[in-house]
Amino acid sequence: MGKGLLFFCCACCILALTIVNLSIGPIISGAAYRYVNFGTLNCKADKDTWDDAKDAPNHDDDKIKYDEEYEYNTCIREKGMHDMEYTAFIFDVVIGFVCGLIGLLHLFDLKKDFVSNTGLIGLVCGIVGFVLTFVYVIFNGVVYTTVYVNGLYKRDGDYAYAEKEGNNFKCFYFDHEKNSNSKYAKISDLGKKQYNYEKDWDKDIAHAECKTPAYISLCTTKEIIEGAAALLPNCNYLYIDTPNLDITNKDLSDRFLTTLILSLIVCLANIGLALFGFLLFRSPSDF
């Protein structure tokens, strides 16, 4: 397979996968806006709030780390992902279309004297496309794995969030006594069945009184809920009291993950475009 054909294939791969990304991207599709509008976040206000908290007398560094600092860092990441999704995807579409069209012309023996310039274009576009797409991959991955979804309590596959230990209950997802977000699920959790519609979600729960979120707030500040088992003698676990009634959580998680994987492939295609563009620039006769 000639270098020219490989150049053309890389361009087509970039174009095709980016078109798919444009249709499913969590920001561009608006799916992520179910929880927060990434485009209108005010990170400057979050930075001011963080600075005020640090300057306050007798401030608590741990609390600031998990509250104001977390909010600011999350804002920067979400805002960055929003901007890079538009920038990288639009640029990749242009790269794929332009390089693919020029490559196609050369495959039909048209404008052969332009092959050296085509190689240079492919080299520059491939490098820029790789950088932009890779930065987007980083933002996507960080948001996907670190951002908590407020209001969506974390639970295991049976909807439980705490287990009985003697006369106490032990919280599954306790992280730090100052981490008020640890009781919530992250975006990367949303594809699991317990965060989406399940017809018989409560079939294995023997006692209705065990379905209660009343102790979830306690699981934020302590790992062991002392004495609670005496108040709920029939419960071996504590469960979330209501299920989710749709599959929008899975849809959002799938969009993040699919776009992340496709963007990684686009990164590789951009590397290929730059490589074969460089080879064509050096040896135009090898097209």
N, C-alpha and C positions, 0 to 999 in steps of 0.2 A: 504494500500500500504506500503510495507516494506521499511526500511531505505535504503537498498541496491538498490532497484529499483528507489527510489527518487534520490539517488546519481548518478546512471546511467543516469537518465533523465536530471539532471542538466548538466552533462558532454556533453550529446548529444545536448542540447540546446545551450551551449557555442560553440560547434563545428559547428553546422548548421548555427547559426546566424553570426558567424565570417566569415565563408566561403562566406556568402552573402555580408558582409561588405568588404571583400577583392575584390569582384567584382564591388562594387559601390562606395567605398571610394573615396572622391574627390582628395586625394593626389595620392593614389596607381593607380587609374584609369587614372590619368593625367588630369582630367577635370579642376582642379583648375589652371593648368598651362596656361590656356587661358589668364589669367590676369597677373600672376607672377609665376615664378618657385620657390616654397617654399624651395626647397632643396639647392639652390645656393645663397640664400640671405646672404649678408655680414653685420651682425649685429654689428660687431666691427667698421666698417666704419661709420655706423649710430650713434653709441655711440660717436665716435670721433667728428662727425659733431655736435652732441648735446652739447658735452662739449665745443667745440669751440664757439658755439653760446652763451652759458652761460657765457663764459669768455670774450666775446666781450664787449668793452665799450658802455655804453648807450643801453644795450640790452633790448629787449621788452619781458618780461616774458610771456605775453599772446600769443604773436606770436610764441615764442619757444614752449609753451605748445601744440599748435595746429599744429605746423610744425615739428620741429626736434624731440621733445619728442614723438609726435604721431608716427612718422616714426620709431623711435627706438622701442617703445613698440609694434607696429604692427609687426615689424620684429621678435622680440622675440616670439610673440604669433604664428605667422605663422611658424617659424622655429620649435618651440616646438610642434605644431600640426603635422608637417611633421614627426618629429622623433618619436613621440608617436603613430602615426597611424601605422607605420611599427612595432614598438616594441610591442604595445599592441595586435595588430591583430595576429602577428606571435606567440606570447606567448599564446594567447587564443586558437589558433588552436592546438598547442602542448598539452596544458592542456586538451582540450576537447577530443582529440584523445587518449591520454595516459589513462586518467581517465575513459573514455568511454570503452576502450578496456579491461582494468583491471576489471571494473564493470561488463562487459558482461561475462567475464570468470567466475566470482564469481556467476553470475546468473545461469550459467550452472553447478554449483557445482564443479568448478575447482579452485585449489589453495585456498581452504577455509582457510588454515592455514596462508594465507597472508593477510587476511581481516584487521587485526589491522594495518599493514603497509600501506595498501591501504587507510585506513581512515586518517592516518597521511599525506600521499601524497596529498590526497584531501584537507585536512585542509590547508597545506602550499600553494598548488597551488591555492586554492580558494582565500586565502588572497592576495597573490601576484597578481593574475589575477584581483581581484577587484581594487587594488590600481592602477595598470597600466591602466586599462580600465577607471576608474573614472578620472584619470588625463587627459586621452585623451578626455573624455567627456567635461571637463572644457575647454581645449584648443579649441575644436571644437565649443562649445557654445560661447566662447568669440570672436573668429574670425568671426563666423557667424553673430553675433549681433553688432559688433563694427567696422569692417573693411569696409572702403569706396572703391568703384570700380571707380578708376580714369577714367574720360572720359565719364562715363555713368550718364547723368544728371538726377536728381530726378524729378519726375512728378507725378500728381495724376492720378486717373483712366481715366480721359479725356485728359491726356497728358499736362495739364496746370501746370505752376509753379508760376504764379502770378495772382492776381485778382485786378480788377479796384476798386479804392476807391476814389471817387471824381475826382480830376485831377491827381491822382497818381495811382501807382500800388503797391500792397502789396505782398511781396514775401512769399510763403507758408513755405519755409524750411530754412529761416534765423535762425541761431543759435547764432553766436557771430561774431563781426566784424573782428576778427582775425582768425576765423575758415574757412580757404579756402576750406575745404573738404565738408562743409555742403550742397553744391549744388549737390553733388554726391549721388548716391544710395548706400546702404549697401548690403552686400551679402544676408542678410535676406529679402531684398526687391525684389530680382530678380525673385521670383516665381510669382509675380503679373503680370496680363495681359499686363500692360502698358510697361513692359520691354521685351516683347516677341512678336512674330508675331501676327498681328491683321490685317485682310484683309481691313476692313473699318475703320481704325483708325481715319481718319480725317472727317468722315461723319457729325459730329456735329459741325465742325469748319466753321463758316459762311464766314469769310474773310481770304484770304490767307496771308495778311500782319500781322495777329495775330500769324502766325506760325514762330516764330523767337527765336533763342537762344541769340540774341544780348544783352539782359539785364540780362542774367543769372550771368555773372561775377559781376554785380552790386549787385545782391542778396546775394553775398558772404559777402559784407562789410556793407550793410544796409538793413533794413527790408522794407523801403518805398522808391520807385523810384519816386522822385518828378517830377511833370510836364510831365511825360511820356504819360499820357492819352491824352494830347492835341495833341501829335504827332501821336497817334493811336486812333482816335475818334470812330472808328467802333469796337473796341476791348473791350470786357468785361473781357477777360482773355488773358494771354500770354502763348503760347504753344511751346513745343518742335517741331522743324521743320521737323524732319525725324523719322520714326518708326524703330523698330528693325525688321530685315527680317528673323529671325530664332527663335528657342526655346532653344538655348544653355544656356541662362540665367536661365530659369526654370530648365533645367537639372542640372545645378550646384547647385542651391538652394535646389532642391529635394535630391541631393546626400548628401549635408551637413545635412539636416534635418533627412533623413532616417537613415543615419549612426549614428547620434546622438541618435535617439530613440532606434535603435537596440542595440547600445552600452550600453544604460541604462538598457535594458533587460539583456544583458550579465553580467552587474554588479550584478544584482539580482541573476542570475544563479550562479555566482561565490560565492556570499554569501551563497546560498543554498548548493553548493559543499563543502564549508568550514564547514558549520553547520553539514551536514550529515556525512562528513568525521570525524569531531570531535566525533559525536555520535558513529560511527563505531569503531573509535579508542578506545573509552571507553568500548563499548559493542560489540565485534566482532561477538558474537553469534546472534545478532539481524539483521544480514544482510538479 
